[in-house]
Amino acid sequence: MRAEFLFVYGTLRRGAGSRMHGLLAQSGTFVGMARFQGLLYRVGAYPGAVASADPRHAVLGEVYRLRTPDFVFRRLDRYEGCGPGFGQDPEYARQRCTLTLTSGEAVQAWIYLYIRPTAGLPPIPSGDFLHRSAR
């Protein structure tokens, strides 16, 4: 069985204060910090990441190796409001992408990408939801 990895960049990160982080702490192993080539926006009390073609754009987050991916994804899909049963206009879609760990190693991981228009959303220029003023 292939290892499944998840990249989290917002309320699921350690230190974000979300109860849902406990799911990752119990069902996953922290691998390390990573960068996703994208842009980060404030959607409300939470962020949304979108992919970018510009290699200067980066979203910072954490990578977890999931021990029980089906169990975790069922719960996180519900938390993120995506997948079957969540209407015609979801905010997020779970997609697999390539990330770069701080070690320089590339890893394939799942990420919840924001799929609604970003016009009018405030950007988070640092790319780091927990440290919004840092770059």
The first five atom37 places (N, CA, C, CB, O) and aatype in JSON, in Angstrom:
{
  "aatype": [12, 1, 0, 6, 13, 10, 13, 19, 18, 7, 16, 10, 1, 1, 7, 0, 7, 15, 1, 12, 8, 7, 10, 10, 0, 5, 15, 7, 16, 13, 19, 7, 12, 0, 1, 13, 5, 7, 10, 10, 18, 1, 19, 7, 0, 18, 14, 7, 0, 19, 0, 15, 0, 3, 14, 1, 8, 0, 19, 10, 7, 6, 19, 18, 1, 10, 1, 16, 14, 3, 13, 19, 13, 1, 1, 10, 3, 1, 18, 6, 7, 4, 7, 14, 7, 13, 7, 5, 3, 14, 6, 18, 0, 1, 5, 1, 4, 16, 10, 16, 10, 16, 15, 7, 6, 0, 19, 5, 0, 17, 9, 18, 10, 18, 9, 1, 14, 16, 0, 7, 10, 14, 14, 9, 14, 15, 7, 3, 13, 10, 8, 1, 15, 0, 1],
  "atom_mask": [
    [1, 1, 1, 1, 1],
    [1, 1, 1, 1, 1],
    [1, 1, 1, 1, 1],
    [1, 1, 1, 1, 1],
    [1, 1, 1, 1, 1],
    [1, 1, 1, 1, 1],
    [1, 1, 1, 1, 1],
    [1, 1, 1, 1, 1],
    [1, 1, 1, 1, 1],
    [1, 1, 1, 0, 1],
    [1, 1, 1, 1, 1],
    [1, 1, 1, 1, 1],
    [1, 1, 1, 1, 1],
    [1, 1, 1, 1, 1],
    [1, 1, 1, 0, 1],
    [1, 1, 1, 1, 1],
    [1, 1, 1, 0, 1],
    [1, 1, 1, 1, 1],
    [1, 1, 1, 1, 1],
    [1, 1, 1, 1, 1],
    [1, 1, 1, 1, 1],
    [1, 1, 1, 0, 1],
    [1, 1, 1, 1, 1],
    [1, 1, 1, 1, 1],
    [1, 1, 1, 1, 1],
    [1, 1, 1, 1, 1],
    [1, 1, 1, 1, 1],
    [1, 1, 1, 0, 1],
    [1, 1, 1, 1, 1],
    [1, 1, 1, 1, 1],
    [1, 1, 1, 1, 1],
    [1, 1, 1, 0, 1],
    [1, 1, 1, 1, 1],
    [1, 1, 1, 1, 1],
    [1, 1, 1, 1, 1],
    [1, 1, 1, 1, 1],
    [1, 1, 1, 1, 1],
    [1, 1, 1, 0, 1],
    [1, 1, 1, 1, 1],
    [1, 1, 1, 1, 1],
    [1, 1, 1, 1, 1],
    [1, 1, 1, 1, 1],
    [1, 1, 1, 1, 1],
    [1, 1, 1, 0, 1],
    [1, 1, 1, 1, 1],
    [1, 1, 1, 1, 1],
    [1, 1, 1, 1, 1],
    [1, 1, 1, 0, 1],
    [1, 1, 1, 1, 1],
    [1, 1, 1, 1, 1],
    [1, 1, 1, 1, 1],
    [1, 1, 1, 1, 1],
    [1, 1, 1, 1, 1],
    [1, 1, 1, 1, 1],
    [1, 1, 1, 1, 1],
    [1, 1, 1, 1, 1],
    [1, 1, 1, 1, 1],
    [1, 1, 1, 1, 1],
    [1, 1, 1, 1, 1],
    [1, 1, 1, 1, 1],
    [1, 1, 1, 0, 1],
    [1, 1, 1, 1, 1],
    [1, 1, 1, 1, 1],
    [1, 1, 1, 1, 1],
    [1, 1, 1, 1, 1],
    [1, 1, 1, 1, 1],
    [1, 1, 1, 1, 1],
    [1, 1, 1, 1, 1],
    [1, 1, 1, 1, 1],
    [1, 1, 1, 1, 1],
    [1, 1, 1, 1, 1],
    [1, 1, 1, 1, 1],
    [1, 1, 1, 1, 1],
    [1, 1, 1, 1, 1],
    [1, 1, 1, 1, 1],
    [1, 1, 1, 1, 1],
    [1, 1, 1, 1, 1],
    [1, 1, 1, 1, 1],
    [1, 1, 1, 1, 1],
    [1, 1, 1, 1, 1],
    [1, 1, 1, 0, 1],
    [1, 1, 1, 1, 1],
    [1, 1, 1, 0, 1],
    [1, 1, 1, 1, 1],
    [1, 1, 1, 0, 1],
    [1, 1, 1, 1, 1],
    [1, 1, 1, 0, 1],
    [1, 1, 1, 1, 1],
    [1, 1, 1, 1, 1],
    [1, 1, 1, 1, 1],
    [1, 1, 1, 1, 1],
    [1, 1, 1, 1, 1],
    [1, 1, 1, 1, 1],
    [1, 1, 1, 1, 1],
    [1, 1, 1, 1, 1],
    [1, 1, 1, 1, 1],
    [1, 1, 1, 1, 1],
    [1, 1, 1, 1, 1],
    [1, 1, 1, 1, 1],
    [1, 1, 1, 1, 1],
    [1, 1, 1, 1, 1],
    [1, 1, 1, 1, 1],
    [1, 1, 1, 1, 1],
    [1, 1, 1, 0, 1],
    [1, 1, 1, 1, 1],
    [1, 1, 1, 1, 1],
    [1, 1, 1, 1, 1],
    [1, 1, 1, 1, 1],
    [1, 1, 1, 1, 1],
    [1, 1, 1, 1, 1],
    [1, 1, 1, 1, 1],
    [1, 1, 1, 1, 1],
    [1, 1, 1, 1, 1],
    [1, 1, 1, 1, 1],
    [1, 1, 1, 1, 1],
    [1, 1, 1, 1, 1],
    [1, 1, 1, 1, 1],
    [1, 1, 1, 1, 1],
    [1, 1, 1, 1, 1],
    [1, 1, 1, 0, 1],
    [1, 1, 1, 1, 1],
    [1, 1, 1, 1, 1],
    [1, 1, 1, 1, 1],
    [1, 1, 1, 1, 1],
    [1, 1, 1, 1, 1],
    [1, 1, 1, 1, 1],
    [1, 1, 1, 0, 1],
    [1, 1, 1, 1, 1],
    [1, 1, 1, 1, 1],
    [1, 1, 1, 1, 1],
    [1, 1, 1, 1, 1],
    [1, 1, 1, 1, 1],
    [1, 1, 1, 1, 1],
    [1, 1, 1, 1, 1],
    [1, 1, 1, 1, 1]
  ],
  "atom_positions": [
    [[0.83, -1.18, 0.0], [0.0, 0.0, 0.0], [0.88, 1.25, 0.0], [-0.95, -0.01, 1.21], [1.84, 1.34, 0.76]],
    [[0.54, 2.21, -0.85], [1.31, 3.44, -0.98], [1.01, 4.38, 0.18], [0.99, 4.14, -2.33], [-0.13, 4.47, 0.65]],
    [[2.04, 5.08, 0.64], [1.85, 6.05, 1.72], [1.04, 7.24, 1.21], [3.23, 6.54, 2.28], [1.23, 7.68, 0.07]],
    [[0.14, 7.74, 2.03], [-0.66, 8.91, 1.69], [-0.22, 10.07, 2.59], [-2.19, 8.62, 1.85], [-0.12, 9.92, 3.81]],
    [[0.03, 11.21, 1.97], [0.45, 12.4, 2.68], [-0.59, 13.49, 2.52], [1.82, 12.88, 2.18], [-1.3, 13.55, 1.51]],
    [[-0.68, 14.35, 3.52], [-1.61, 15.48, 3.5], [-0.84, 16.75, 3.86], [-2.79, 15.25, 4.48], [-0.06, 16.77, 4.81]],
    [[-1.07, 17.8, 3.09], [-0.5, 19.12, 3.35], [-1.6, 20.0, 3.93], [0.12, 19.76, 2.04], [-2.67, 20.14, 3.33]],
    [[-1.35, 20.6, 5.09], [-2.31, 21.51, 5.71], [-1.65, 22.87, 5.89], [-2.82, 20.95, 7.09], [-0.48, 22.96, 6.26]],
    [[-2.41, 23.94, 5.62], [-1.84, 25.28, 5.61], [-2.63, 26.29, 6.43], [-1.73, 25.77, 4.2], [-2.25, 27.46, 6.5]],
    [[-3.71, 25.86, 7.05], [-4.57, 26.81, 7.77], [-4.96, 26.32, 9.15], [0.0, 0.0, 0.0], [-4.11, 26.09, 10.01]],
    [[-6.26, 26.17, 9.34], [-6.79, 25.85, 10.67], [-6.43, 24.44, 11.14], [-8.27, 26.01, 10.68], [-6.61, 24.14, 12.32]],
    [[-5.95, 23.58, 10.26], [-5.55, 22.23, 10.66], [-4.1, 22.15, 11.14], [-5.76, 21.28, 9.51], [-3.67, 21.1, 11.61]],
    [[-3.36, 23.24, 11.03], [-1.96, 23.24, 11.48], [-1.86, 23.23, 13.0], [-1.23, 24.46, 10.92], [-2.76, 23.68, 13.71]],
    [[-0.74, 22.71, 13.45], [-0.43, 22.8, 14.89], [-0.38, 24.27, 15.25], [0.93, 22.07, 15.26], [0.15, 25.07, 14.48]],
    [[-0.9, 24.63, 16.37], [-0.85, 26.02, 16.8], [-2.0, 26.87, 16.29], [0.0, 0.0, 0.0], [-2.1, 28.04, 16.67]],
    [[-2.87, 26.33, 15.45], [-4.0, 27.1, 14.94], [-5.17, 27.09, 15.91], [-4.43, 26.56, 13.58], [-6.09, 27.91, 15.78]],
    [[-5.16, 26.19, 16.87], [-6.21, 26.14, 17.87], [-7.47, 25.4, 17.46], [0.0, 0.0, 0.0], [-8.5, 25.51, 18.12]],
    [[-7.41, 24.64, 16.38], [-8.58, 23.9, 15.91], [-8.64, 22.52, 16.56], [-8.55, 23.77, 14.37], [-7.64, 21.83, 16.7]],
    [[-9.86, 22.14, 16.95], [-10.05, 20.79, 17.5], [-9.74, 19.73, 16.45], [-11.49, 20.62, 18.01], [-9.31, 18.63, 16.79]],
    [[-9.95, 20.06, 15.18], [-9.73, 19.09, 14.11], [-8.26, 18.72, 13.94], [-10.27, 19.63, 12.8], [-7.95, 17.7, 13.34]],
    [[-7.35, 19.53, 14.47], [-5.94, 19.15, 14.39], [-5.71, 17.85, 15.15], [-5.03, 20.26, 14.95], [-4.82, 17.07, 14.81]],
    [[-6.51, 17.61, 16.18], [-6.39, 16.37, 16.95], [-6.54, 15.13, 16.08], [0.0, 0.0, 0.0], [-5.92, 14.1, 16.35]],
    [[-7.35, 15.22, 15.05], [-7.51, 14.1, 14.12], [-6.18, 13.77, 13.45], [-8.58, 14.43, 13.05], [-5.83, 12.59, 13.32]],
    [[-5.45, 14.8, 13.03], [-4.14, 14.56, 12.41], [-3.12, 14.06, 13.42], [-3.62, 15.85, 11.75], [-2.3, 13.19, 13.11]],
    [[-3.18, 14.59, 14.62], [-2.24, 14.16, 15.66], [-2.45, 12.69, 16.02], [-2.41, 15.04, 16.92], [-1.5, 11.98, 16.32]],
    [[-3.71, 12.22, 15.97], [-4.01, 10.82, 16.32], [-3.86, 9.87, 15.14], [-5.42, 10.72, 16.87], [-3.49, 8.71, 15.33]],
    [[-4.14, 10.34, 13.94], [-4.19, 9.45, 12.78], [-3.08, 9.69, 11.76], [-5.51, 9.6, 12.1], [-3.08, 9.11, 10.68]],
    [[-2.14, 10.56, 12.11], [-1.05, 10.85, 11.2], [0.24, 11.09, 11.93], [0.0, 0.0, 0.0], [0.27, 11.23, 13.15]],
    [[1.31, 11.13, 11.17], [2.64, 11.42, 11.7], [3.15, 12.68, 11.03], [3.62, 10.22, 11.47], [3.17, 12.77, 9.8]],
    [[3.56, 13.65, 11.82], [4.11, 14.89, 11.29], [5.41, 14.57, 10.55], [4.36, 15.94, 12.42], [6.32, 13.97, 11.12]],
    [[5.49, 14.98, 9.28], [6.68, 14.74, 8.47], [7.59, 15.95, 8.5], [6.29, 14.39, 7.02], [8.8, 15.82, 8.65]],
    [[7.0, 17.14, 8.35], [7.79, 18.36, 8.37], [7.07, 19.51, 7.71], [0.0, 0.0, 0.0], [5.94, 19.36, 7.23]],
    [[7.72, 20.66, 7.71], [7.19, 21.85, 7.05], [7.46, 21.74, 5.56], [7.82, 23.15, 7.64], [8.43, 21.11, 5.13]],
    [[6.57, 22.38, 4.78], [6.71, 22.31, 3.33], [6.17, 23.58, 2.69], [5.99, 21.08, 2.77], [5.52, 24.4, 3.33]],
    [[6.45, 23.7, 1.38], [5.98, 24.84, 0.58], [5.2, 24.29, -0.61], [7.17, 25.74, 0.09], [5.6, 23.32, -1.26]],
    [[4.08, 24.93, -0.87], [3.25, 24.64, -2.03], [3.31, 25.86, -2.94], [1.77, 24.3, -1.63], [3.2, 26.99, -2.46]],
    [[3.49, 25.67, -4.23], [3.57, 26.79, -5.17], [2.16, 27.33, -5.41], [4.23, 26.34, -6.53], [1.41, 26.84, -6.25]],
    [[1.84, 28.36, -4.62], [0.5, 28.92, -4.71], [0.39, 30.25, -4.0], [0.0, 0.0, 0.0], [1.37, 30.81, -3.51]],
    [[-0.83, 30.74, -3.95], [-1.16, 31.98, -3.27], [-2.16, 31.67, -2.17], [-1.74, 33.04, -4.26], [-2.95, 30.74, -2.28]],
    [[-2.11, 32.47, -1.1], [-2.98, 32.26, 0.05], [-3.86, 33.49, 0.25], [-2.15, 31.97, 1.33], [-3.4, 34.63, 0.16]],
    [[-5.14, 33.23, 0.52], [-6.12, 34.29, 0.74], [-6.87, 34.05, 2.03], [-7.11, 34.38, -0.44], [-7.03, 32.91, 2.48]],
    [[-7.32, 35.16, 2.64], [-8.19, 35.07, 3.81], [-9.61, 34.98, 3.29], [-8.0, 36.29, 4.79], [-10.09, 35.89, 2.61]],
    [[-10.29, 33.87, 3.61], [-11.66, 33.65, 3.16], [-12.65, 34.11, 4.22], [-11.88, 32.16, 2.83], [-13.78, 34.47, 3.9]],
    [[-12.24, 34.12, 5.43], [-13.04, 34.5, 6.59], [-12.11, 34.33, 7.77], [0.0, 0.0, 0.0], [-11.07, 34.99, 7.85]],
    [[-12.48, 33.46, 8.68], [-11.6, 33.13, 9.8], [-10.61, 32.04, 9.4], [-12.41, 32.69, 11.02], [-9.89, 31.51, 10.24]],
    [[-10.59, 31.7, 8.14], [-9.74, 30.62, 7.63], [-9.19, 31.02, 6.26], [-10.55, 29.28, 7.54], [-9.71, 31.94, 5.62]],
    [[-8.13, 30.33, 5.81], [-7.53, 30.69, 4.53], [-7.98, 29.77, 3.4], [-6.02, 30.65, 4.65], [-8.59, 28.72, 3.61]],
    [[-7.65, 30.19, 2.19], [-7.83, 29.36, 1.01], [-6.59, 29.49, 0.14], [0.0, 0.0, 0.0], [-6.11, 30.59, -0.11]],
    [[-6.07, 28.36, -0.31], [-4.89, 28.35, -1.17], [-5.3, 28.01, -2.59], [-3.84, 27.33, -0.66], [-6.16, 27.17, -2.83]],
    [[-4.65, 28.69, -3.54], [-4.84, 28.4, -4.96], [-3.46, 28.2, -5.59], [-5.64, 29.55, -5.68], [-2.48, 28.82, -5.17]],
    [[-3.4, 27.33, -6.58], [-2.13, 27.08, -7.26], [-1.7, 28.31, -8.06], [-2.24, 25.85, -8.18], [-2.53, 29.1, -8.49]],
    [[-0.39, 28.44, -8.24], [0.17, 29.54, -9.01], [1.24, 29.0, -9.95], [0.76, 30.64, -8.07], [1.95, 28.05, -9.61]],
    [[1.34, 29.59, -11.13], [2.39, 29.22, -12.07], [3.71, 29.9, -11.75], [1.96, 29.56, -13.5], [4.75, 29.54, -12.3]],
    [[3.68, 30.88, -10.86], [4.87, 31.66, -10.51], [5.64, 30.97, -9.38], [4.48, 33.11, -10.1], [5.11, 30.85, -8.28]],
    [[6.87, 30.51, -9.62], [7.63, 29.81, -8.58], [7.99, 30.68, -7.38], [8.89, 29.25, -9.17], [8.42, 30.16, -6.35]],
    [[7.81, 32.0, -7.49], [8.07, 32.89, -6.34], [6.94, 32.84, -5.32], [8.27, 34.33, -6.81], [7.12, 33.25, -4.18]],
    [[5.78, 32.34, -5.73], [4.63, 32.26, -4.82], [4.71, 30.97, -4.01], [3.3, 32.32, -5.62], [4.95, 29.9, -4.55]],
    [[4.5, 31.09, -2.7], [4.58, 29.92, -1.84], [3.57, 30.0, -0.71], [5.99, 29.76, -1.27], [3.38, 31.05, -0.09]],
    [[2.93, 28.87, -0.46], [2.07, 28.69, 0.7], [2.81, 27.77, 1.64], [0.64, 28.12, 0.31], [3.26, 26.69, 1.23]],
    [[2.95, 28.17, 2.9], [3.68, 27.39, 3.89], [2.72, 26.56, 4.71], [4.52, 28.3, 4.8], [1.62, 27.0, 5.05]],
    [[3.14, 25.34, 5.04], [2.29, 24.47, 5.84], [3.04, 23.25, 6.33], [0.0, 0.0, 0.0], [4.27, 23.2, 6.31]],
    [[2.26, 22.28, 6.77], [2.79, 21.07, 7.39], [2.35, 19.85, 6.59], [2.33, 20.96, 8.86], [1.25, 19.82, 6.04]],
    [[3.22, 18.85, 6.53], [2.91, 17.6, 5.86], [2.78, 16.5, 6.91], [4.0, 17.24, 4.81], [3.59, 16.38, 7.83]],
    [[1.73, 15.69, 6.74], [1.47, 14.54, 7.61], [1.38, 13.28, 6.77], [0.18, 14.75, 8.43], [0.79, 13.27, 5.69]],
    [[1.97, 12.21, 7.29], [1.79, 10.88, 6.69], [0.6, 10.27, 7.41], [3.11, 9.97, 6.82], [0.61, 10.15, 8.64]],
    [[-0.41, 9.89, 6.65], [-1.65, 9.39, 7.25], [-1.59, 7.88, 7.43], [-2.86, 9.77, 6.38], [-1.26, 7.14, 6.5]],
    [[-1.9, 7.43, 8.65], [-1.93, 5.99, 8.94], [-3.25, 5.37, 8.49], [-1.71, 5.74, 10.43], [-3.29, 4.2, 8.1]],
    [[-4.32, 6.14, 8.54], [-5.65, 5.66, 8.15], [-6.29, 6.69, 7.21], [-6.56, 5.41, 9.41], [-7.21, 7.4, 7.6]],
    [[-5.79, 6.77, 5.97], [-6.23, 7.84, 5.07], [-7.73, 7.86, 4.81], [-5.52, 7.71, 3.78], [-8.33, 8.94, 4.79]],
    [[-8.36, 6.71, 4.61], [-9.81, 6.72, 4.34], [-10.58, 7.33, 5.5], [-10.31, 5.29, 4.07], [-11.48, 8.14, 5.29]],
    [[-10.22, 6.95, 6.71], [-10.86, 7.48, 7.91], [-10.66, 8.99, 8.0], [-10.28, 6.8, 9.17], [-11.62, 9.73, 8.25]],
    [[-9.44, 9.45, 7.79], [-9.12, 10.88, 7.9], [-9.82, 11.68, 6.8], [-7.59, 11.11, 7.81], [-10.42, 12.72, 7.08]],
    [[-9.77, 11.21, 5.57], [-10.36, 11.96, 4.47], [-11.88, 12.05, 4.58], [-9.99, 11.33, 3.14], [-12.46, 13.07, 4.2]],
    [[-12.54, 11.01, 5.08], [-13.99, 11.11, 5.28], [-14.33, 12.27, 6.21], [-14.55, 9.78, 5.86], [-15.27, 13.02, 5.96]],
    [[-13.57, 12.41, 7.27], [-13.82, 13.48, 8.24], [-13.39, 14.85, 7.73], [-13.11, 13.17, 9.55], [-14.1, 15.84, 7.9]],
    [[-12.22, 14.9, 7.09], [-11.74, 16.19, 6.59], [-12.55, 16.69, 5.41], [-10.27, 16.08, 6.2], [-12.77, 17.9, 5.27]],
    [[-13.01, 15.79, 4.55], [-13.88, 16.22, 3.45], [-15.14, 16.88, 4.01], [-14.25, 15.0, 2.53], [-15.61, 17.89, 3.48]],
    [[-15.67, 16.32, 5.06], [-16.85, 16.92, 5.71], [-16.48, 18.27, 6.32], [-17.42, 15.97, 6.8], [-17.23, 19.24, 6.17]],
    [[-15.34, 18.35, 7.01], [-14.87, 19.59, 7.63], [-14.67, 20.69, 6.59], [-13.56, 19.35, 8.39], [-15.03, 21.84, 6.81]],
    [[-14.1, 20.31, 5.44], [-13.81, 21.27, 4.37], [-15.02, 21.49, 3.46], [-12.62, 20.79, 3.55], [-15.0, 22.37, 2.59]],
    [[-16.08, 20.69, 3.65], [-17.3, 20.87, 2.87], [-17.15, 20.52, 1.41], [0.0, 0.0, 0.0], [-17.69, 21.2, 0.54]],
    [[-16.41, 19.46, 1.13], [-16.23, 19.07, -0.27], [-16.54, 17.59, -0.45], [-14.8, 19.37, -0.75], [-16.58, 16.82, 0.51]],
    [[-16.75, 17.22, -1.68], [-17.08, 15.84, -1.99], [-18.58, 15.66, -2.14], [0.0, 0.0, 0.0], [-19.34, 16.63, -2.09]],
    [[-19.01, 14.42, -2.33], [-20.43, 14.15, -2.53], [-21.28, 14.65, -1.36], [-20.66, 12.65, -2.72], [-20.91, 14.5, -0.19]],
    [[-22.41, 15.24, -1.69], [-23.34, 15.69, -0.65], [-23.12, 17.11, -0.16], [0.0, 0.0, 0.0], [-23.76, 17.52, 0.81]],
    [[-22.24, 17.86, -0.8], [-21.95, 19.22, -0.32], [-22.38, 20.3, -1.3], [-20.49, 19.35, -0.03], [-21.8, 21.39, -1.32]],
    [[-23.36, 20.01, -2.1], [-23.93, 21.03, -2.96], [-23.15, 21.28, -4.23], [0.0, 0.0, 0.0], [-22.15, 20.61, -4.52]],
    [[-23.63, 22.25, -4.97], [-23.07, 22.56, -6.28], [-21.94, 23.59, -6.24], [-24.15, 23.04, -7.17], [-21.26, 23.78, -7.25]],
    [[-21.74, 24.25, -5.11], [-20.76, 25.34, -5.06], [-19.82, 25.2, -3.85], [-21.48, 26.7, -5.0], [-19.79, 26.07, -2.98]],
    [[-19.05, 24.11, -3.8], [-18.13, 23.95, -2.66], [-17.02, 24.99, -2.7], [-17.53, 22.53, -2.64], [-16.7, 25.53, -3.76]],
    [[-16.42, 25.26, -1.55], [-15.28, 26.18, -1.49], [-13.97, 25.47, -1.84], [-15.17, 26.8, -0.09], [-13.07, 26.08, -2.41]],
    [[-13.88, 24.18, -1.5], [-12.62, 23.46, -1.62], [-12.77, 22.18, -2.43], [-12.06, 23.14, -0.25], [-13.86, 21.6, -2.51]],
    [[-11.67, 21.75, -3.0], [-11.56, 20.45, -3.65], [-10.25, 19.83, -3.18], [-11.61, 20.57, -5.23], [-9.22, 20.5, -3.11]],
    [[-10.3, 18.55, -2.86], [-9.09, 17.85, -2.45], [-8.38, 17.34, -3.69], [-9.41, 16.66, -1.47], [-8.95, 16.61, -4.5]],
    [[-7.1, 17.74, -3.83], [-6.3, 17.37, -5.0], [-4.91, 16.94, -4.55], [-6.21, 18.53, -6.01], [-4.41, 17.37, -3.52]],
    [[-4.32, 16.08, -5.35], [-2.93, 15.67, -5.08], [-2.0, 16.62, -5.83], [-2.68, 14.17, -5.52], [-2.25, 16.98, -6.98]],
    [[-0.92, 17.03, -5.16], [0.03, 17.95, -5.78], [1.43, 17.64, -5.28], [-0.34, 19.42, -5.48], [1.62, 16.83, -4.37]],
    [[2.4, 18.28, -5.89], [3.8, 18.13, -5.48], [4.18, 19.3, -4.59], [4.74, 18.05, -6.71], [3.93, 20.46, -4.91]],
    [[4.78, 18.97, -3.46], [5.23, 19.97, -2.49], [6.73, 19.81, -2.31], [4.49, 19.81, -1.12], [7.32, 18.81, -2.7]],
    [[7.34, 20.83, -1.71], [8.76, 20.76, -1.39], [8.92, 20.88, 0.12], [9.56, 21.88, -2.12], [8.57, 21.89, 0.72]],
    [[9.46, 19.82, 0.73], [9.76, 19.85, 2.16], [10.92, 20.81, 2.4], [10.09, 18.42, 2.7], [11.68, 21.11, 1.48]],
    [[11.07, 21.29, 3.63], [12.18, 22.2, 3.93], [13.54, 21.54, 3.69], [12.08, 22.69, 5.38], [14.54, 22.23, 3.51]],
    [[13.57, 20.21, 3.69], [14.81, 19.48, 3.38], [15.17, 19.57, 1.9], [14.68, 18.02, 3.8], [16.28, 19.21, 1.51]],
    [[14.22, 20.05, 1.07], [14.43, 20.11, -0.37], [13.81, 18.94, -1.11], [0.0, 0.0, 0.0], [13.73, 18.96, -2.34]],
    [[13.38, 17.93, -0.38], [12.77, 16.75, -0.98], [11.36, 17.06, -1.48], [12.72, 15.59, 0.03], [10.59, 17.75, -0.81]],
    [[11.03, 16.56, -2.66], [9.67, 16.71, -3.21], [8.82, 15.55, -2.73], [9.7, 16.77, -4.78], [9.29, 14.42, -2.61]],
    [[7.55, 15.84, -2.44], [6.63, 14.81, -1.99], [5.26, 15.06, -2.62], [6.53, 14.79, -0.44], [4.83, 16.2, -2.77]],
    [[4.59, 13.98, -2.98], [3.22, 14.07, -3.47], [2.29, 14.02, -2.25], [2.89, 12.9, -4.48], [2.39, 13.11, -1.43]],
    [[1.4, 15.01, -2.15], [0.51, 15.08, -1.0], [-0.85, 15.61, -1.43], [1.1, 15.98, 0.12], [-0.97, 16.3, -2.45]],
    [[-1.86, 15.28, -0.66], [-3.19, 15.83, -0.86], [-3.23, 17.22, -0.24], [-4.27, 14.92, -0.25], [-2.58, 17.49, 0.76]],
    [[-4.01, 18.1, -0.86], [-4.2, 19.45, -0.36], [-5.64, 19.84, -0.66], [-3.17, 20.46, -1.01], [-6.21, 19.44, -1.67]],
    [[-6.23, 20.63, 0.23], [-7.55, 21.18, -0.01], [-7.36, 22.56, -0.64], [-8.4, 21.26, 1.32], [-6.97, 23.51, 0.04]],
    [[-7.63, 22.65, -1.95], [-7.47, 23.91, -2.68], [-8.79, 24.66, -2.72], [-6.96, 23.65, -4.1], [-9.86, 24.07, -2.86]],
    [[-8.68, 25.97, -2.6], [-9.85, 26.85, -2.7], [-10.23, 26.95, -4.17], [-9.55, 28.26, -2.09], [-9.38, 27.25, -5.01]],
    [[-11.51, 26.71, -4.51], [-11.9, 26.67, -5.92], [-12.91, 27.74, -6.31], [-12.46, 25.32, -6.23], [-13.39, 27.74, -7.45]],
    [[-13.25, 28.63, -5.41], [-14.13, 29.74, -5.77], [-13.28, 30.92, -6.25], [-15.03, 30.15, -4.56], [-12.07, 30.92, -6.04]],
    [[-13.89, 31.92, -6.89], [-13.13, 33.1, -7.32], [-12.48, 33.81, -6.13], [-14.04, 34.09, -8.08], [-13.05, 33.87, -5.04]],
    [[-11.28, 34.32, -6.34], [-10.54, 35.01, -5.27], [-10.63, 36.53, -5.35], [-9.09, 34.59, -5.3], [-10.13, 37.22, -4.47]],
    [[-11.27, 37.04, -6.39], [-11.42, 38.5, -6.53], [-12.12, 39.05, -5.29], [-12.21, 38.87, -7.82], [-13.19, 38.57, -4.91]],
    [[-11.51, 40.05, -4.68], [-12.09, 40.66, -3.49], [-11.64, 40.04, -2.18], [0.0, 0.0, 0.0], [-11.9, 40.61, -1.11]],
    [[-10.99, 38.89, -2.22], [-10.48, 38.28, -0.99], [-9.13, 38.91, -0.64], [-10.34, 36.74, -1.15], [-8.3, 39.11, -1.52]],
    [[-8.92, 39.22, 0.65], [-7.61, 39.78, 1.02], [-6.51, 38.71, 0.91], [-7.66, 40.34, 2.46], [-6.66, 37.61, 1.44]],
    [[-5.41, 39.03, 0.23], [-4.3, 38.08, 0.15], [-3.54, 38.02, 1.47], [-3.35, 38.46, -1.0], [-3.56, 38.96, 2.26]],
    [[-2.88, 36.9, 1.69], [-1.95, 36.75, 2.8], [-0.56, 36.67, 2.15], [-2.28, 35.45, 3.71], [-0.1, 35.58, 1.82]],
    [[0.1, 37.83, 1.97], [1.35, 37.88, 1.18], [2.46, 36.98, 1.71], [1.85, 39.28, 1.14], [3.29, 36.51, 0.93]],
    [[2.49, 36.73, 3.02], [3.55, 35.88, 3.57], [3.39, 34.43, 3.16], [3.56, 35.98, 5.09], [4.36, 33.67, 3.17]],
    [[2.16, 34.02, 2.78], [1.9, 32.62, 2.47], [1.78, 31.75, 3.69], [0.0, 0.0, 0.0], [1.64, 30.53, 3.58]],
    [[1.83, 32.35, 4.87], [1.81, 31.62, 6.14], [0.63, 32.1, 6.97], [3.16, 31.8, 6.92], [0.66, 33.21, 7.51]],
    [[-0.4, 31.29, 7.08], [-1.62, 31.67, 7.81], [-1.34, 31.95, 9.29], [-2.66, 30.56, 7.68], [-1.97, 32.84, 9.86]],
    [[-0.42, 31.23, 9.9], [-0.15, 31.41, 11.33], [0.78, 32.59, 11.6], [0.46, 30.16, 11.9], [0.79, 33.12, 12.71]],
    [[1.55, 33.0, 10.62], [2.49, 34.13, 10.76], [2.28, 35.05, 9.56], [3.99, 33.64, 10.85], [3.15, 35.15, 8.69]],
    [[1.16, 35.69, 9.53], [0.71, 36.44, 8.35], [1.62, 37.6, 7.97], [-0.67, 36.97, 8.59], [1.62, 38.02, 6.81]],
    [[2.39, 38.13, 8.91], [3.23, 39.28, 8.57], [4.65, 38.85, 8.15], [3.31, 40.24, 9.76], [5.43, 39.69, 7.7]],
    [[4.98, 37.57, 8.3], [6.34, 37.11, 7.97], [6.4, 36.61, 6.54], [6.79, 35.99, 8.94], [5.38, 36.22, 5.97]],
    [[7.56, 36.62, 5.98], [7.78, 36.03, 4.64], [9.0, 35.2, 4.66], [7.89, 37.11, 3.55], [9.37, 34.61, 3.65]]
  ]
}
